[in-house]
Amino acid sequence: MWVFTMGLAIVPAMVLAQRPPIERPTNPDAVLEHLPSDYASLQTTRAAVPTATQINRMMLAAARTGDARLATRAEKLIDRLPPAVLRSEGRKLRAFAMQHRHDFTAAIAELDTVIRGRPDDAEARYARAQIQLVRGRIDLARKDCAALALSIDTSLGTLCLASIALRMGGERQALSLVDRWLQAGNASASYRRHVLVLGAEAASRQGRTDADARFQQALALDVGDVRTIAAYARHLRASGRPAAAVDLLARAPSTDILLAQHALAAHEARDSGAAALAARLGRRYIDARAAGAEPELRDEADYHLTLRNDAPKALALALENFKTQRDYEDVELLQRVAKAARRPDALHELQQWARSQQLVLANGAAGP
């Protein structure tokens, strides 16, 4: 997870034919959709030349609200930047947009170009390290973290090393680095929220009682941030409190990621609304694929495993997800799904990768 964190296939004609007809409302007072409160302020006119700051604000808002339209709009504006800006900040912005739609290879290529021209660009180094962690290239992420910590930006270097430690199972070390950064009084609210969540996740995996307080501190900085809400909901579910996750998500923004957490939590809590939430989530996935978009594969796999009791389908999705995403939750899901499907052979690639990265898997399978 990183502070700039920002995923969108041809469908058979018969699927499209089953979609309901488009209705054009005649009542001018009809509410079609509630947009984020600052949506209007983020828009630019067709004739105006956008700035890198405006585009970055749109991307941060997309990450905060889960609104993919803002990310798409922001990416379209990048090519309208002045040439000098496009060669520098524009490349980083394009990388952030690519990361948002899970095109990690292209995002890395953009950041590689930036860093070749400016080896001391701390933001690009940190971004590249975070994407490499998601891709499972812990070895490459470690190189950027070391460069940051040793000479470029010790503050970002501390955060980068904390992310590495957490990914390698060193929760205690990660928490120590996070607390050191927080005590130094560093950076903006958006970075602070990111760091608080990083520390909360480390505390959660250790089973510490202060994990909730850390998540709540992060939420206090931005109660509508979907990344924080999703991480907190996962913690509540993992700590055996799905009903608390249901309460948290009942007043959360309506995004696919949060709906998936809500449906899973309601199922685990045996909530009266569980069936309706599961049906709603299933329709979201069907509609997304019919529209040519790919849902978040990790969540879709969990939906098929937990809510549809379809382990083979879940395994196919989890394996597809593992091709590009190898973060902690992706690995845990693949292990869980392979066990449910009674397919230990499906973990062969996972085990090979873990050995290559000197990673000890949570189920005790050794890395090196």
C-alpha positions in Angstrom: 0.0 0.0 0.0 1.3 3.5 -0.8 0.2 7.0 -0.5 -0.4 7.5 -4.3 -2.2 4.2 -4.6 -4.8 4.7 -7.2 -8.7 -1.8 -12.4 -10.3 -1.7 -15.3 -12.4 -7.4 -22.1 -14.7 -8.2 -25.0 -18.0 -9.7 -24.1 -20.3 -12.0 -26.0 -23.1 -10.1 -27.7 -25.8 -12.2 -25.9 -24.5 -10.9 -22.6 -24.8 -7.3 -23.7 -28.3 -8.1 -25.1 -29.4 -9.1 -21.6 -28.6 -5.7 -20.1 -31.7 -3.6 -19.4 -32.6 -0.7 -21.7 -31.2 2.7 -20.9 -33.8 5.0 -19.4 -33.6 8.7 -19.8 -35.2 10.5 -16.8 -37.8 13.1 -17.5 -38.0 14.6 -14.0 -35.3 17.3 -13.7 -35.2 16.8 -9.9 -34.3 13.1 -10.2 -31.1 12.2 -8.4 -29.0 9.9 -10.7 -26.0 9.6 -8.5 -24.2 11.2 -5.5 -20.8 12.3 -6.5 -17.9 13.0 -4.1 -18.2 16.3 -2.4 -15.2 17.9 -4.1 -15.9 16.4 -7.6 -16.9 19.7 -9.3 -13.8 21.5 -8.0 -11.6 18.9 -9.7 -12.9 19.3 -13.2 -11.2 21.2 -15.9 -12.6 22.9 -19.0 -12.0 21.3 -22.4 -10.0 24.4 -23.5 -7.9 24.9 -20.4 -4.3 23.6 -20.1 -4.2 21.4 -17.0 -1.4 21.5 -14.5 0.4 18.6 -12.9 -1.0 19.7 -9.5 -4.6 19.5 -10.8 -4.1 16.1 -12.2 -2.4 14.8 -9.1 -5.3 16.1 -7.0 -7.7 14.1 -9.2 -5.7 11.0 -8.8 -5.5 11.4 -5.1 -9.2 11.9 -5.0 -9.8 8.8 -7.1 -7.7 6.8 -4.7 -9.5 8.3 -1.7 -13.0 7.8 -3.0 -12.6 4.7 -5.1 -14.0 6.7 -8.1 -12.4 5.2 -11.2 -13.9 8.0 -13.4 -11.6 10.6 -11.8 -8.6 8.4 -12.5 -9.6 7.9 -16.1 -10.2 11.6 -16.5 -6.9 12.4 -14.9 -5.0 10.0 -17.2 -6.7 11.6 -20.3 -5.4 15.0 -19.2 -1.8 14.0 -18.9 -1.1 14.3 -22.6 -2.3 17.9 -22.5 0.5 19.0 -20.1 3.2 21.3 -21.5 6.1 19.2 -23.1 8.6 20.1 -20.4 6.2 19.0 -17.6 5.2 15.9 -19.5 8.8 14.7 -19.6 9.1 15.0 -15.9 6.1 15.1 -13.6 3.9 13.8 -16.4 5.7 10.5 -16.5 5.2 10.0 -12.7 1.5 10.9 -13.1 1.1 8.4 -15.9 2.8 5.8 -13.7 0.3 6.5 -10.9 -2.6 6.2 -13.3 -1.3 2.9 -14.7 -0.8 1.5 -11.2 -4.5 2.4 -10.5 -5.6 0.2 -13.3 -3.1 -2.5 -12.4 -0.9 -2.1 -15.4 2.1 -2.5 -13.1 4.6 -3.4 -15.9 3.9 -0.2 -17.7 4.0 1.9 -14.5 7.4 0.5 -13.7 8.7 1.3 -17.2 7.6 5.0 -16.7 9.2 5.2 -13.3 12.4 3.6 -14.7 12.6 6.4 -17.2 12.1 9.0 -14.6 14.8 7.5 -12.3 17.3 7.1 -15.1 17.1 10.9 -15.7 16.8 11.8 -12.0 18.3 9.1 -9.8 17.6 11.2 -6.7 13.8 11.5 -7.4 12.6 10.2 -4.0 8.9 10.1 -4.9 9.6 8.0 -8.0 11.9 5.7 -6.0 9.3 5.2 -3.3 6.5 4.6 -5.8 8.6 2.1 -7.7 9.4 0.2 -4.5 5.8 0.0 -3.5 4.7 -1.3 -7.0 7.5 -3.9 -6.9 6.2 -5.1 -3.5 2.7 -5.6 -4.9 4.3 -7.5 -7.9 6.2 -9.7 -5.5 9.7 -8.4 -6.5 10.8 -7.8 -3.0 14.4 -8.0 -4.1 14.0 -5.1 -6.4 12.0 -3.1 -3.9 14.8 -3.5 -1.4 17.3 -1.8 -3.7 15.1 1.4 -4.0 14.5 1.4 -0.2 18.2 1.2 0.5 18.9 4.0 -1.9 16.3 6.2 -0.2 17.4 5.4 3.3 21.2 5.8 2.7 21.3 9.0 0.7 18.2 10.3 -1.0 15.4 10.8 1.5 15.8 9.2 5.0 12.1 9.9 5.8 10.8 8.1 2.8 13.5 5.5 3.3 12.2 4.7 6.8 8.7 4.1 5.4 10.1 2.1 2.5 12.0 -0.2 4.9 8.9 -0.5 7.1 7.0 -1.8 4.1 9.7 -4.3 3.3 9.8 -5.5 6.9 6.0 -6.0 7.0 6.0 -7.9 3.8 8.8 -10.2 5.0 6.9 -11.0 8.2 8.9 -8.6 10.4 5.9 -6.9 12.0 7.8 -5.8 15.1 10.5 -4.1 13.0 7.9 -2.5 10.8 6.0 -1.0 13.8 9.2 0.3 15.3 10.1 2.1 12.0 6.6 3.5 11.7 6.5 4.8 15.2 9.9 6.4 14.7 8.6 8.2 11.6 5.4 9.3 13.4 7.4 10.7 16.4 9.5 12.8 14.0 6.3 14.7 13.0 6.8 14.2 9.3 4.9 15.3 6.2 1.3 15.9 5.2 -2.0 14.4 6.4 -2.2 12.1 3.4 1.2 10.6 4.2 0.4 10.4 7.9 -2.8 8.5 7.1 -0.8 6.1 5.0 1.7 5.5 7.7 -0.9 5.0 10.4 -2.5 2.3 8.3 0.8 0.7 7.7 1.4 0.6 11.5 -2.1 -0.6 12.1 -1.7 -3.5 9.7 1.6 -4.5 11.4 -0.1 -4.3 14.8 -3.1 -6.3 13.5 -0.8 -9.1 12.3 0.9 -9.2 15.7 -2.5 -9.4 17.4 -1.8 -6.2 19.4 -4.6 -4.5 21.2 -3.6 -1.1 19.9 -4.4 -2.0 16.2 -7.9 -0.6 16.5 -6.7 2.7 17.9 -4.2 3.1 15.0 -6.9 2.4 12.4 -9.2 4.9 14.1 -6.5 7.6 14.1 -6.1 7.1 10.4 -9.8 7.3 9.9 -9.9 10.5 11.9 -7.7 12.1 9.3 -10.2 11.2 6.5 -13.4 9.4 7.5 -14.2 8.7 3.8 -10.9 7.2 2.7 -11.9 3.9 1.1 -8.4 2.4 1.5 -8.4 3.0 5.3 -12.0 1.7 5.7 -11.2 -1.5 3.7 -8.0 -2.2 5.7 -9.9 -1.6 9.0 -12.7 -3.9 7.9 -10.2 -6.6 7.0 -8.7 -6.3 10.4 -12.0 -6.5 12.2 -12.9 -9.6 10.2 -9.5 -11.2 10.8 -9.8 -10.6 14.6 -13.2 -12.3 14.7 -15.4 -9.3 14.8 -17.4 -9.3 11.5 -20.4 -7.6 13.1 -18.2 -4.6 13.9 -17.0 -4.6 10.3 -20.7 -4.6 9.2 -21.3 -1.6 11.4 -18.3 0.2 10.0 -19.2 -0.5 6.4 -22.9 0.3 6.7 -22.1 4.0 6.6 -19.1 3.8 4.1 -19.0 5.0 0.5 -20.5 2.7 -2.1 -17.5 1.1 -4.0 -17.0 -2.4 -5.2 -14.1 -3.0 -2.8 -16.1 -1.9 0.2 -19.2 -3.7 -1.0 -17.1 -6.9 -1.1 -15.9 -6.4 2.4 -19.5 -5.6 3.6 -20.9 -8.8 1.9 -18.1 -11.0 3.4 -18.5 -9.5 6.9 -22.3 -9.8 6.8 -22.0 -13.5 5.8 -19.5 -14.2 8.6 -21.7 -12.3 11.1 -24.8 -14.1 9.9 -26.4 -10.7 9.4 -29.9 -10.4 8.2 -28.8 -8.4 5.1 -26.1 -10.9 4.1 -28.1 -12.5 1.2 -29.0 -9.2 -0.3 -25.4 -7.9 -0.1 -24.1 -11.1 -1.7 -26.6 -10.8 -4.5 -25.8 -7.1 -5.0 -22.1 -7.9 -5.2 -22.6 -10.7 -7.7 -24.6 -8.3 -9.9 -21.8 -5.8 -9.7 -19.3 -8.4 -11.0 -21.6 -9.5 -13.8 -22.3 -5.9 -14.9 -18.6 -5.0 -14.8 -17.6 -7.9 -17.1 -20.6 -7.2 -19.4 -19.3 -3.6 -19.7 -15.8 -4.8 -20.6 -14.2 -4.1 -17.2 -12.4 -6.6 -15.0 -13.3 -6.5 -11.3 -10.7 -6.7 -8.5 -9.8 -10.4 -9.0 -8.8 -11.0 -5.3 -12.2 -9.8 -4.1 -14.1 -11.7 -6.9 -12.2 -14.9 -5.9 -13.2 -14.5 -2.3 -16.8 -13.9 -3.4 -16.9 -17.2 -5.3 -15.2 -19.1 -2.5 -17.0 -17.7 0.6 -20.4 -16.6 -0.8 -20.9 -19.0 -3.7 -19.1 -22.0 -2.3 -17.4 -22.4 -5.7 -13.8 -23.3 -4.9 -12.7 -24.2 -8.5 -13.9 -20.9 -9.9 -12.3 -19.1 -6.9 -9.0 -20.9 -7.6 -9.0 -19.9 -11.3 -9.5 -16.2 -10.3 -6.9 -16.4 -7.5 -4.3 -17.9 -9.8 -5.0 -15.2 -12.4 -4.7 -12.6 -9.7 -1.4 -14.0 -8.6 0.1 -13.4 -12.0 0.3 -9.7 -11.3 -0.4 -9.2 -7.6 1.6 -11.0 -4.9 1.0 -8.9 -1.8 0.2 -10.4 1.6 -3.5 -10.7 1.0 -3.1 -12.2 -2.5 -0.8 -14.9 -1.1 -3.1 -15.7 1.8 -6.2 -15.9 -0.5 -4.4 -18.3 -2.9 -3.4 -20.6 -0.1 -6.9 -20.6 1.4 -8.6 -21.2 -2.0 -6.2 -24.0 -3.0 -6.9 -25.7 0.3 -10.7 -25.4 -0.2 -10.3 -26.8 -3.7 -8.1 -29.6 -2.5 -5.5 -28.6 -5.0 -2.1 -28.4 -3.3 -0.5 -28.6 -6.7 -1.9 -25.2 -7.5 0.6 -23.7 -5.0 3.7 -24.8 -6.9 4.4 -21.4 -8.5 3.7 -19.7 -5.2 6.2 -21.8 -3.4 8.9 -21.3 -6.1 8.4 -17.5 -5.9 8.6 -17.6 -2.1 11.9 -19.4 -2.3 13.2 -16.9 -4.9 12.3 -14.0 -2.6 13.6 -15.7 0.6 10.0 -15.4 2.0 8.6 -17.7 4.6 4.9 -18.3 3.9 2.4 -18.0 6.7 1.5 -21.7 6.5 5.1 -22.6 7.4 6.3 -23.4 3.9 9.9 -22.3 3.8 11.3 -19.8 1.5 15.0 -20.5 0.9 
